[in-house]
Amino acid sequence: MAKTFNQMVTAAMAEVPVINPAEAHQRMQQEPRTLVIDPRDAADIPATGIIPEAMNISYGALTYKADNELPAEWREPELKDRSRPIITTCESGELGALAGKLLKDMGFSNVSILEGGTQAWKDAGFPTQ
């Protein structure tokens, strides 16, 4: 049965833990290895900015950048450790949810989705760049 974008987002958020901006900020402070991934296309980042030190890896590229079985030149070294804490985000959270589910499906064990995305992060008073 075909699924819509919203149905896929809802399913992703049911499978991957969702955290609010304050929880995300606290995790980033307590665990410096936490990697924030923003899967938007680079051209979409200026709309809200990006969370400081977040990696912008487009959703399409994430499918192979996170695959440790592909040749090294295709992979993102920051994604080698599948137990590394990761928070996924985007402008409002939906694409971040899909990215979180993708990473979980690929065997990453410590993934969370930022509820409300980078806009909620900004609304909570946290900086972007």
Contacts in CASP RR format, 6 or more apart in sequence:
PFRMAT RR
TARGET T0000
AUTHOR 0000-0000-0000
METHOD contacts of the structure
MODEL  1
MAKTFNQMVTAAMAEVPVINPAEAHQRMQQEPRTLVIDPRDAADIPATGI
IPEAMNISYGALTYKADNELPAEWREPELKDRSRPIITTCESGELGALAG
KLLKDMGFSNVSILEGGTQAWKDAGFPTQ
3 11 0 8 1.000
5 94 0 8 1.000
6 94 0 8 1.000
8 98 0 8 1.000
8 101 0 8 1.000
9 94 0 8 1.000
9 97 0 8 1.000
9 98 0 8 1.000
11 101 0 8 1.000
12 97 0 8 1.000
12 98 0 8 1.000
12 100 0 8 1.000
12 101 0 8 1.000
12 113 0 8 1.000
13 97 0 8 1.000
13 113 0 8 1.000
15 101 0 8 1.000
15 104 0 8 1.000
16 97 0 8 1.000
16 100 0 8 1.000
16 101 0 8 1.000
16 104 0 8 1.000
16 111 0 8 1.000
16 112 0 8 1.000
16 113 0 8 1.000
17 111 0 8 1.000
17 112 0 8 1.000
17 113 0 8 1.000
18 97 0 8 1.000
18 112 0 8 1.000
18 113 0 8 1.000
18 114 0 8 1.000
18 115 0 8 1.000
19 27 0 8 1.000
19 87 0 8 1.000
19 112 0 8 1.000
19 113 0 8 1.000
19 114 0 8 1.000
19 115 0 8 1.000
20 114 0 8 1.000
20 115 0 8 1.000
20 120 0 8 1.000
20 124 0 8 1.000
21 114 0 8 1.000
21 115 0 8 1.000
21 116 0 8 1.000
21 117 0 8 1.000
21 120 0 8 1.000
21 121 0 8 1.000
21 123 0 8 1.000
21 124 0 8 1.000
21 125 0 8 1.000
21 126 0 8 1.000
22 124 0 8 1.000
24 36 0 8 1.000
24 87 0 8 1.000
24 89 0 8 1.000
24 112 0 8 1.000
24 114 0 8 1.000
24 121 0 8 1.000
25 121 0 8 1.000
25 124 0 8 1.000
25 126 0 8 1.000
27 34 0 8 1.000
27 85 0 8 1.000
27 87 0 8 1.000
27 112 0 8 1.000
28 34 0 8 1.000
28 36 0 8 1.000
28 87 0 8 1.000
31 85 0 8 1.000
33 84 0 8 1.000
33 85 0 8 1.000
34 84 0 8 1.000
34 85 0 8 1.000
34 86 0 8 1.000
34 87 0 8 1.000
35 55 0 8 1.000
35 78 0 8 1.000
35 79 0 8 1.000
35 84 0 8 1.000
35 85 0 8 1.000
35 86 0 8 1.000
35 87 0 8 1.000
36 51 0 8 1.000
36 53 0 8 1.000
36 54 0 8 1.000
36 55 0 8 1.000
36 86 0 8 1.000
36 87 0 8 1.000
36 88 0 8 1.000
36 89 0 8 1.000
36 114 0 8 1.000
37 54 0 8 1.000
37 55 0 8 1.000
37 57 0 8 1.000
37 62 0 8 1.000
37 86 0 8 1.000
37 87 0 8 1.000
37 88 0 8 1.000
37 89 0 8 1.000
37 96 0 8 1.000
37 99 0 8 1.000
37 103 0 8 1.000
38 45 0 8 1.000
38 50 0 8 1.000
38 51 0 8 1.000
38 54 0 8 1.000
38 55 0 8 1.000
38 56 0 8 1.000
38 57 0 8 1.000
38 88 0 8 1.000
38 89 0 8 1.000
38 90 0 8 1.000
38 96 0 8 1.000
38 118 0 8 1.000
39 56 0 8 1.000
39 57 0 8 1.000
39 58 0 8 1.000
39 59 0 8 1.000
39 60 0 8 1.000
39 62 0 8 1.000
39 88 0 8 1.000
39 90 0 8 1.000
39 95 0 8 1.000
39 96 0 8 1.000
39 98 0 8 1.000
39 99 0 8 1.000
40 56 0 8 1.000
40 58 0 8 1.000
40 59 0 8 1.000
40 90 0 8 1.000
40 91 0 8 1.000
40 95 0 8 1.000
41 58 0 8 1.000
42 56 0 8 1.000
42 58 0 8 1.000
44 91 0 8 1.000
45 56 0 8 1.000
47 91 0 8 1.000
48 91 0 8 1.000
48 118 0 8 1.000
48 119 0 8 1.000
48 122 0 8 1.000
48 128 0 8 1.000
49 118 0 8 1.000
49 128 0 8 1.000
49 129 0 8 1.000
50 56 0 8 1.000
50 118 0 8 1.000
50 128 0 8 1.000
50 129 0 8 1.000
51 89 0 8 1.000
51 118 0 8 1.000
51 121 0 8 1.000
51 126 0 8 1.000
51 128 0 8 1.000
51 129 0 8 1.000
52 127 0 8 1.000
52 128 0 8 1.000
52 129 0 8 1.000
54 89 0 8 1.000
55 76 0 8 1.000
55 78 0 8 1.000
57 65 0 8 1.000
57 76 0 8 1.000
59 95 0 8 1.000
59 98 0 8 1.000
59 99 0 8 1.000
59 102 0 8 1.000
62 99 0 8 1.000
62 102 0 8 1.000
62 103 0 8 1.000
63 102 0 8 1.000
64 70 0 8 1.000
64 74 0 8 1.000
64 75 0 8 1.000
65 74 0 8 1.000
65 75 0 8 1.000
65 76 0 8 1.000
65 79 0 8 1.000
66 75 0 8 1.000
66 76 0 8 1.000
66 79 0 8 1.000
66 102 0 8 1.000
66 103 0 8 1.000
66 106 0 8 1.000
66 108 0 8 1.000
67 74 0 8 1.000
67 75 0 8 1.000
67 106 0 8 1.000
68 75 0 8 1.000
68 79 0 8 1.000
68 80 0 8 1.000
68 82 0 8 1.000
78 84 0 8 1.000
79 108 0 8 1.000
82 106 0 8 1.000
82 107 0 8 1.000
82 108 0 8 1.000
82 109 0 8 1.000
83 108 0 8 1.000
83 109 0 8 1.000
83 110 0 8 1.000
84 108 0 8 1.000
84 110 0 8 1.000
85 110 0 8 1.000
85 112 0 8 1.000
86 100 0 8 1.000
86 103 0 8 1.000
86 108 0 8 1.000
86 110 0 8 1.000
86 111 0 8 1.000
86 112 0 8 1.000
87 111 0 8 1.000
87 112 0 8 1.000
87 113 0 8 1.000
87 114 0 8 1.000
88 96 0 8 1.000
88 97 0 8 1.000
88 99 0 8 1.000
88 100 0 8 1.000
88 103 0 8 1.000
88 111 0 8 1.000
88 112 0 8 1.000
88 113 0 8 1.000
88 114 0 8 1.000
89 96 0 8 1.000
89 113 0 8 1.000
89 114 0 8 1.000
89 116 0 8 1.000
89 117 0 8 1.000
89 118 0 8 1.000
89 121 0 8 1.000
90 96 0 8 1.000
90 99 0 8 1.000
90 117 0 8 1.000
90 118 0 8 1.000
91 117 0 8 1.000
91 118 0 8 1.000
91 119 0 8 1.000
92 116 0 8 1.000
92 117 0 8 1.000
92 119 0 8 1.000
92 120 0 8 1.000
93 113 0 8 1.000
93 114 0 8 1.000
93 115 0 8 1.000
93 116 0 8 1.000
93 117 0 8 1.000
93 120 0 8 1.000
96 113 0 8 1.000
96 114 0 8 1.000
96 117 0 8 1.000
97 113 0 8 1.000
100 108 0 8 1.000
100 111 0 8 1.000
100 113 0 8 1.000
103 111 0 8 1.000
104 111 0 8 1.000
114 120 0 8 1.000
114 121 0 8 1.000
118 128 0 8 1.000
121 128 0 8 1.000
122 128 0 8 1.000
END
